[in-house]
């Protein structure tokens, strides 16, 4: 998950009253093979299938695939490492957090 968080995944609280966070991930349909690899790797954290979103930036339709995990304490721990005042940061101990997969 660390590699995803460094790139374009995000972590957020699902509501203002939630005590735990969830992880979200979006990729363009062009990168669908990678998206499905990530989804199947993390699907045990998810409660639903991915969403298909159609966006229209600059007048051209793009198709995106997106999933979010359930809110979980382990993701909240990552949030405390990678976010400072709701802004994504790279933690000082990033080297210790990376694995061979990341």
N, C-alpha and C positions, 0 to 999 in steps of 0.2 A: 504494500500500500504506500510505502514511503516514496517510491519512485513516481507513482501516480500523483501524489500530493505535490511533489516538487514540480511536476509538469502541469497538466490542466484539470486535474480533479479538484474538488472543493469539499470543504467540511463546513457544515452549518447546523444550527439548532433547528429542529423541525417546527418548533413553535416557541413563543415567548416564555411559556411555562415549562418547556421540556428541560430536563436536567442532563440529557445526553445528546450527542450529536450524531449526524449521519454523514456518509460520504457520497458525493455525487460525481458522475463521470459522463462526459458527452464527447462524441466523435462524429465527424462527418461520415456520410454513407460511403465516401471514397475509402475510408479507413475501417470499413465494417469488419474485416477479418481480425484486425487488432482489437476492435471493440468487443467482438464476441469472445475472443480469447480472455480478455479482462473480465467480462461478465461471467463466463463460466468458472473462472478462477475465484470470483467473489460471490457467486450466486447463493452460497449458503448463508450469506449475510443479508440477502435481499428477500423481500416478502412479495415481490411482484416481478413480472417480466419487464423488459425495457420498453420505453416509449419511443415512438417515432414522431419527430417534430419537423415541421416544414417552416423554414424561415425565408424571408425575402429581403436580404440586405442588398441594397443598390439595385433593386428591381430584378434580381435573379433568384429563383427558388433554389434553396439548398435543403437537403434532407439530412437530419441529424438523428442519431440514436443516443438515448440517454437512460441511465438507471441511477437509482439511489438505494442505498442500503437502509436497513432498519437503524434506528437510533440505538447506540450501544455504548457502554462505558469504555470499551477498548478504543473506540473511535474518538471519544471525548478526551482520552489521554493524548492521542495524536493531535487533537485540536489545541490542547494546551501547549504542545511543543511547537506547532507550526503557525499559530495565530497569536498576534498581539494587538489587542483592541480592534478585533475583527479584520485585521490586515494580515495577509499571508506573509510569513517570514521564513528564512532558512535558519534552523536552530544551530547553535554553536557546535553541538555534538553530532552533526549530520553524518560524519564518517562512521560513527558507531551505530547509526540507525540503518545504514545501507546493507543490503544482503546481495548475494550473487545474482538473484533474480532482478533486483532493482537496478 
